[in-house]
Amino acid sequence: MSEIIMKRLKLFFVFSVSALVFACAVLVQENNRNTIPRKLNIKYEIVPSFVPQKCCFSPEEETVFLWEKNSSLIHIYRKGKEINTIGGLGFEDSNFSKLADISISPDGNLLTLDSFQNKIKKFDTEGRLITDFEFLSLSTPALFDVSADETFYIYDDNRKEIVVLSSLTGEESFAFGRFVFANPTQLTVSRNYVTVYEKDENISHVFNILGQFEEDIEGNVQFEENQRFVLKKFYFESFVGKKKFAVAPYSWNDFLIKNGYFVLSSDEKVLIAEMEYEKR
């Protein structure tokens, strides 16, 4: 095949890929404009006997994991009722040396970050240890989340950046956000974005899934169905239409959207819900 033909084929491939990327971008924008958050459907309301530090919901057997504030205890609820508690200080399978964060794996199990042991432990919905992942390249892991392809995004407080690691090999793929963060308090990985919230500054740093900086947005911002939602004091609000949801007489401390479920917690209550959308 001649060199000219090869060049033409390469040009055709580049233009085809560019056209496909452009078409996908336009489609996402159209979906974003035409999809409106309409109603928040409450799945569970839990009134625990303690103040939650962080809450996660797993669709597997409708399980809620509540991390008790100022402790290393995780309370497990099944369909709104508490069934087990794991954690406590120690070195046994269900103990933690320093519990730093929790999340939900793509298969619906609980993931916990132990910053002292440099480990992420994986538990089933009953609280039994399945496996653990050790990351020797990290010195002070403080926050984390996991993507749909089971890649870990871990904020290392010593390196002041987010480190991306394979759950299969434990090897570091890349890192980003170095020296952007002052005191991050929450890290969330959605389908397209990595969001890091700093409570003291009340600002969310938004990156794409490849670690490229997108923008800073005021408030605790979460993404779902190509929509943005921001937590206010007594409710959260959609960027499209500025509609208010989960209006309460008390302030919400934490806000998380994961695997299509909205999780809010206050000193008094935990709310698990799904958003209902409508097309224009």
VEXMARMI-996474 format. One record per residue (C-alpha): residue number from 0; residue in one letter; z negated, x, y. Coordinates in nm, 4 decimals. Layout:
<atoms>
{NUM; A; {Z; X; Y}}
...
</atoms>
This chain:
<atoms>
{0; M; {0.0000; 0.0000; 0.0000}}
{1; S; {0.0996; 0.1420; 0.3402}}
{2; E; {-0.1537; 0.2413; 0.6032}}
{3; I; {-0.0188; -0.0241; 0.8451}}
{4; I; {-0.0727; -0.3035; 0.5924}}
{5; M; {-0.4235; -0.1809; 0.5230}}
{6; K; {-0.5050; -0.1853; 0.8946}}
{7; R; {-0.3673; -0.5382; 0.9275}}
{8; L; {-0.5753; -0.6545; 0.6342}}
{9; K; {-0.8864; -0.5018; 0.7854}}
{10; L; {-0.8157; -0.6690; 1.1190}}
{11; F; {-0.7602; -1.0019; 0.9455}}
{12; F; {-1.0924; -0.9653; 0.7625}}
{13; V; {-1.2813; -0.8801; 1.0816}}
{14; F; {-1.1325; -1.1756; 1.2699}}
{15; S; {-1.2026; -1.4104; 0.9782}}
{16; V; {-1.5664; -1.3067; 0.9570}}
{17; S; {-1.6060; -1.3336; 1.3341}}
{18; A; {-1.4552; -1.6827; 1.3312}}
{19; L; {-1.6891; -1.7874; 1.0496}}
{20; V; {-1.9963; -1.6548; 1.2330}}
{21; F; {-1.8867; -1.8319; 1.5512}}
{22; A; {-1.8302; -2.1591; 1.3649}}
{23; C; {-2.1758; -2.1381; 1.2043}}
{24; A; {-2.3356; -2.0688; 1.5415}}
{25; V; {-2.1610; -2.3696; 1.6959}}
{26; L; {-2.2677; -2.5880; 1.4020}}
{27; V; {-2.6321; -2.4822; 1.4410}}
{28; Q; {-2.6183; -2.5541; 1.8139}}
{29; E; {-2.4664; -2.8973; 1.7527}}
{30; N; {-2.7321; -2.9790; 1.4927}}
{31; N; {-2.9974; -2.8644; 1.7351}}
{32; R; {-2.8637; -3.0894; 2.0100}}
{33; N; {-2.8077; -3.3898; 1.7873}}
{34; T; {-3.1332; -3.3847; 1.5894}}
{35; I; {-3.4361; -3.5327; 1.7627}}
{36; P; {-3.7985; -3.5173; 1.6366}}
{37; R; {-3.8989; -3.8836; 1.6097}}
{38; K; {-4.2235; -3.9347; 1.4203}}
{39; L; {-4.4959; -3.7222; 1.2633}}
{40; N; {-4.5879; -3.8615; 0.9223}}
{41; I; {-4.9437; -3.7648; 0.8293}}
{42; K; {-4.9845; -3.6615; 0.4673}}
{43; Y; {-5.3512; -3.5600; 0.4621}}
{44; E; {-5.6463; -3.5502; 0.6989}}
{45; I; {-5.9333; -3.3320; 0.5815}}
{46; V; {-6.2761; -3.3193; 0.7441}}
{47; P; {-6.4399; -3.0030; 0.6044}}
{48; S; {-6.8075; -2.9161; 0.6307}}
{49; F; {-6.7151; -2.5852; 0.7983}}
{50; V; {-6.4862; -2.4607; 1.0753}}
{51; P; {-6.1486; -2.3403; 0.9382}}
{52; Q; {-6.0138; -1.9997; 1.0319}}
{53; K; {-5.6650; -2.0758; 0.8986}}
{54; C; {-5.5080; -2.3429; 0.6803}}
{55; C; {-5.2032; -2.3418; 0.4521}}
{56; F; {-5.0373; -2.6208; 0.2568}}
{57; S; {-4.8548; -2.5858; -0.0753}}
{58; P; {-4.6275; -2.8648; -0.2014}}
{59; E; {-4.7223; -2.7524; -0.5537}}
{60; E; {-4.9641; -3.0249; -0.6641}}
{61; E; {-5.0228; -3.0996; -0.2933}}
{62; T; {-5.2733; -2.8189; -0.2473}}
{63; V; {-5.4436; -2.7207; 0.0785}}
{64; F; {-5.6083; -2.3797; 0.1233}}
{65; L; {-5.8746; -2.3570; 0.3953}}
{66; W; {-6.0078; -2.0168; 0.4966}}
{67; E; {-6.3623; -2.0631; 0.6274}}
{68; K; {-6.4226; -1.9035; 0.9666}}
{69; N; {-6.6395; -1.5884; 0.9803}}
{70; S; {-6.6323; -1.5557; 0.6024}}
{71; S; {-6.4132; -1.4399; 0.3155}}
{72; L; {-6.4240; -1.7787; 0.1426}}
{73; I; {-6.1134; -1.9880; 0.0717}}
{74; H; {-6.1673; -2.3540; -0.0142}}
{75; I; {-5.9014; -2.5214; -0.2301}}
{76; Y; {-5.8250; -2.8916; -0.1858}}
{77; R; {-5.6086; -3.1021; -0.4162}}
{78; K; {-5.4728; -3.4241; -0.2671}}
{79; G; {-5.7427; -3.4185; -0.0006}}
{80; K; {-6.0429; -3.3380; -0.2256}}
{81; E; {-6.2054; -2.9962; -0.2703}}
{82; I; {-6.1621; -2.8598; -0.6242}}
{83; N; {-6.2591; -2.4920; -0.5995}}
{84; T; {-6.3721; -2.2057; -0.3766}}
{85; I; {-6.2684; -1.8437; -0.4173}}
{86; G; {-6.3457; -1.5257; -0.2289}}
{87; G; {-6.6678; -1.3708; -0.1095}}
{88; L; {-6.7240; -1.0010; -0.0608}}
{89; G; {-6.6698; -0.7815; -0.3670}}
{90; F; {-6.4156; -0.6099; -0.5857}}
{91; E; {-6.3601; -0.8712; -0.8553}}
{92; D; {-6.0241; -1.0467; -0.8944}}
{93; S; {-6.1211; -1.3397; -0.6742}}
{94; N; {-6.3185; -1.1352; -0.4167}}
{95; F; {-6.2102; -0.9609; -0.0987}}
{96; S; {-6.3284; -0.6468; 0.0740}}
{97; K; {-6.1897; -0.7638; 0.4096}}
{98; L; {-5.9861; -1.0842; 0.4131}}
{99; A; {-5.7381; -1.0610; 0.7007}}
{100; D; {-5.4811; -1.3383; 0.6533}}
{101; I; {-5.3467; -1.6023; 0.4145}}
{102; S; {-5.0048; -1.7593; 0.3531}}
{103; I; {-4.8002; -1.9501; 0.0951}}
{104; S; {-4.5441; -1.7842; -0.1330}}
{105; P; {-4.1979; -1.9402; -0.1792}}
{106; D; {-4.3085; -2.0680; -0.5220}}
{107; G; {-4.6064; -2.2506; -0.3677}}
{108; N; {-4.8905; -2.0169; -0.4621}}
{109; L; {-5.1553; -1.8653; -0.2349}}
{110; L; {-5.1098; -1.5179; -0.0857}}
{111; T; {-5.4070; -1.3326; 0.0673}}
{112; L; {-5.4123; -1.0083; 0.2645}}
{113; D; {-5.7017; -0.7678; 0.2076}}
{114; S; {-5.6829; -0.5155; 0.4929}}
{115; F; {-5.9397; -0.2791; 0.3398}}
{116; Q; {-5.7695; -0.2549; 0.0001}}
{117; N; {-5.4148; -0.2639; 0.1498}}
{118; K; {-5.3311; -0.5400; -0.0952}}
{119; I; {-5.1783; -0.8828; -0.1027}}
{120; K; {-5.3269; -1.0896; -0.3844}}
{121; K; {-5.1413; -1.3862; -0.5306}}
{122; F; {-5.3403; -1.6829; -0.6691}}
{123; D; {-5.2225; -2.0026; -0.8337}}
{124; T; {-5.3161; -2.3444; -0.6954}}
{125; E; {-5.6329; -2.3465; -0.9099}}
{126; G; {-5.7537; -2.0164; -0.7617}}
{127; R; {-5.6685; -1.7883; -1.0559}}
{128; L; {-5.5295; -1.4425; -0.9773}}
{129; I; {-5.1637; -1.4041; -1.0757}}
{130; T; {-5.0868; -1.0534; -0.9493}}
{131; D; {-5.1357; -0.8212; -0.6535}}
{132; F; {-4.9144; -0.6026; -0.4362}}
{133; E; {-5.0445; -0.2696; -0.3059}}
{134; F; {-4.8893; -0.1057; 0.0006}}
{135; L; {-4.9894; 0.2592; 0.0314}}
{136; S; {-4.7699; 0.3185; 0.3380}}
{137; L; {-4.9848; 0.0855; 0.5509}}
{138; S; {-5.3105; 0.1928; 0.7099}}
{139; T; {-5.4459; -0.1190; 0.8840}}
{140; P; {-5.2575; -0.4346; 0.7796}}
{141; A; {-5.3876; -0.7212; 0.9916}}
{142; L; {-5.1416; -1.0136; 0.9697}}
{143; F; {-4.8574; -1.1111; 0.7397}}
{144; D; {-4.6157; -1.3753; 0.6207}}
{145; V; {-4.3419; -1.3951; 0.3586}}
{146; S; {-3.9781; -1.5018; 0.3822}}
{147; A; {-3.7913; -1.7349; 0.1482}}
{148; D; {-3.6547; -1.4348; -0.0469}}
{149; E; {-4.0116; -1.3036; -0.0992}}
{150; T; {-3.9928; -1.0232; 0.1551}}
{151; F; {-4.3249; -0.9400; 0.3220}}
{152; Y; {-4.3517; -0.9045; 0.7001}}
{153; I; {-4.6816; -0.7260; 0.7719}}
{154; Y; {-4.8275; -0.6349; 1.1098}}
{155; D; {-5.0005; -0.2965; 1.0896}}
{156; D; {-5.2588; -0.2628; 1.3653}}
{157; N; {-5.2554; 0.1160; 1.3525}}
{158; R; {-4.8765; 0.1458; 1.3786}}
{159; K; {-4.8585; -0.1458; 1.6257}}
{160; E; {-4.5462; -0.2831; 1.4617}}
{161; I; {-4.4266; -0.5204; 1.1925}}
{162; V; {-4.3369; -0.3503; 0.8648}}
{163; V; {-4.0906; -0.5211; 0.6303}}
{164; L; {-4.1617; -0.4542; 0.2613}}
{165; S; {-4.0072; -0.5615; -0.0676}}
{166; S; {-4.2363; -0.7661; -0.2920}}
{167; L; {-4.0557; -0.6204; -0.5950}}
{168; T; {-4.0783; -0.2489; -0.5187}}
{169; G; {-4.3305; -0.2284; -0.2344}}
{170; E; {-4.0840; -0.0078; -0.0483}}
{171; E; {-4.0462; -0.0291; 0.3280}}
{172; S; {-3.7087; -0.1649; 0.4424}}
{173; F; {-3.7523; -0.1344; 0.8194}}
{174; A; {-4.0046; -0.1888; 1.0988}}
{175; F; {-3.9812; -0.3428; 1.4447}}
{176; G; {-4.1748; -0.4478; 1.7544}}
{177; R; {-4.3459; -0.1137; 1.8061}}
{178; F; {-4.5853; -0.1284; 2.1041}}
{179; V; {-4.4713; -0.4806; 2.1982}}
{180; F; {-4.7970; -0.6400; 2.0869}}
{181; A; {-5.1416; -0.6163; 2.2468}}
{182; N; {-5.3626; -0.8267; 2.0180}}
{183; P; {-5.1561; -1.0528; 1.7894}}
{184; T; {-5.3393; -1.3360; 1.6145}}
{185; Q; {-5.0674; -1.5071; 1.4086}}
{186; L; {-4.7431; -1.4037; 1.2396}}
{187; T; {-4.5004; -1.6676; 1.1101}}
{188; V; {-4.1698; -1.6198; 0.9289}}
{189; S; {-3.9321; -1.9169; 0.9386}}
{190; R; {-3.5742; -1.9399; 0.8138}}
{191; N; {-3.4248; -1.7632; 1.1161}}
{192; Y; {-3.7149; -1.6236; 1.3166}}
{193; V; {-4.0254; -1.4081; 1.3083}}
{194; T; {-4.2814; -1.5318; 1.5610}}
{195; V; {-4.5883; -1.3360; 1.6679}}
{196; Y; {-4.8480; -1.5237; 1.8727}}
{197; E; {-5.1044; -1.3545; 2.0977}}
{198; K; {-5.3861; -1.5966; 2.1763}}
{199; D; {-5.5399; -1.3957; 2.4630}}
{200; E; {-5.2059; -1.3836; 2.6428}}
{201; N; {-5.0994; -1.7297; 2.5150}}
{202; I; {-4.7524; -1.5989; 2.4429}}
{203; S; {-4.5204; -1.5974; 2.1422}}
{204; H; {-4.2891; -1.3008; 2.0818}}
{205; V; {-3.9781; -1.4233; 1.9015}}
{206; F; {-3.7570; -1.1966; 1.6878}}
{207; N; {-3.4728; -1.2814; 1.4554}}
{208; I; {-3.5201; -1.2260; 1.0848}}
{209; L; {-3.3678; -0.8764; 1.1149}}
{210; G; {-3.6284; -0.7697; 1.3693}}
{211; Q; {-3.4165; -0.7947; 1.6847}}
{212; F; {-3.6090; -0.9211; 1.9869}}
{213; E; {-3.5023; -1.2664; 2.1087}}
{214; E; {-3.7458; -1.3796; 2.3803}}
{215; D; {-4.1060; -1.4350; 2.4893}}
{216; I; {-4.2206; -1.7976; 2.5148}}
{217; E; {-4.5444; -1.9292; 2.6622}}
{218; G; {-4.7770; -2.0855; 2.4051}}
{219; N; {-4.8003; -2.0906; 2.0267}}
{220; V; {-4.4396; -2.1637; 1.9298}}
{221; Q; {-4.3233; -2.2659; 1.5815}}
{222; F; {-3.9719; -2.3330; 1.4495}}
{223; E; {-3.8513; -2.6035; 1.2094}}
{224; E; {-3.5108; -2.7708; 1.1542}}
{225; N; {-3.3624; -2.5565; 1.4351}}
{226; Q; {-3.6218; -2.7087; 1.6685}}
{227; R; {-3.9002; -2.5486; 1.8696}}
{228; F; {-4.2488; -2.6905; 1.8921}}
{229; V; {-4.5275; -2.5563; 2.1121}}
{230; L; {-4.9007; -2.6184; 2.0755}}
{231; K; {-5.0817; -2.7563; 2.3776}}
{232; K; {-5.4584; -2.8136; 2.3919}}
{233; F; {-5.4769; -3.1687; 2.2560}}
{234; Y; {-5.1311; -3.2060; 2.0965}}
{235; F; {-4.8113; -3.0210; 2.0181}}
{236; E; {-4.4820; -3.0847; 2.1937}}
{237; S; {-4.1141; -3.0666; 2.1033}}
{238; F; {-3.8815; -2.8633; 2.3233}}
{239; V; {-3.6169; -3.1359; 2.2804}}
{240; G; {-3.7295; -3.4436; 2.4678}}
{241; K; {-4.0784; -3.3034; 2.5394}}
{242; K; {-4.2258; -3.5554; 2.2979}}
{243; K; {-4.5979; -3.5277; 2.2136}}
{244; F; {-4.7306; -3.5337; 1.8557}}
{245; A; {-5.0787; -3.5248; 1.6941}}
{246; V; {-5.2520; -3.6307; 2.0149}}
{247; A; {-5.6279; -3.5877; 1.9607}}
{248; P; {-5.9531; -3.6149; 2.1626}}
{249; Y; {-6.0433; -3.2617; 2.0521}}
{250; S; {-5.8533; -2.9355; 2.0921}}
{251; W; {-5.6351; -2.7931; 1.8159}}
{252; N; {-5.7235; -2.4315; 1.7378}}
{253; D; {-5.4367; -2.3427; 1.5076}}
{254; F; {-5.0776; -2.4551; 1.4556}}
{255; L; {-4.8427; -2.3603; 1.1733}}
{256; I; {-4.5123; -2.4838; 1.0342}}
{257; K; {-4.4310; -2.3563; 0.6861}}
{258; N; {-4.1879; -2.4854; 0.4215}}
{259; G; {-4.1260; -2.8005; 0.6247}}
{260; Y; {-4.4930; -2.8956; 0.6658}}
{261; F; {-4.6908; -2.9056; 0.9905}}
{262; V; {-5.0497; -2.7796; 0.9663}}
{263; L; {-5.2976; -2.8201; 1.2507}}
{264; S; {-5.6675; -2.7426; 1.2512}}
{265; S; {-5.9574; -2.7961; 1.4885}}
{266; D; {-6.3325; -2.7470; 1.4563}}
{267; E; {-6.3504; -3.1050; 1.3284}}
{268; K; {-6.0371; -3.1756; 1.1269}}
{269; V; {-5.7329; -3.0413; 0.9408}}
{270; L; {-5.4017; -3.2280; 0.9560}}
{271; I; {-5.1090; -3.1909; 0.7131}}
{272; A; {-4.7903; -3.3723; 0.8132}}
{273; E; {-4.4107; -3.3879; 0.7950}}
{274; M; {-4.1694; -3.4506; 1.0823}}
{275; E; {-3.9211; -3.7353; 1.0707}}
{276; Y; {-3.5976; -3.6690; 1.2612}}
{277; E; {-3.3206; -3.8898; 1.3900}}
{278; K; {-2.9583; -3.8208; 1.4806}}
{279; R; {-2.8198; -3.9012; 1.8226}}
</atoms>
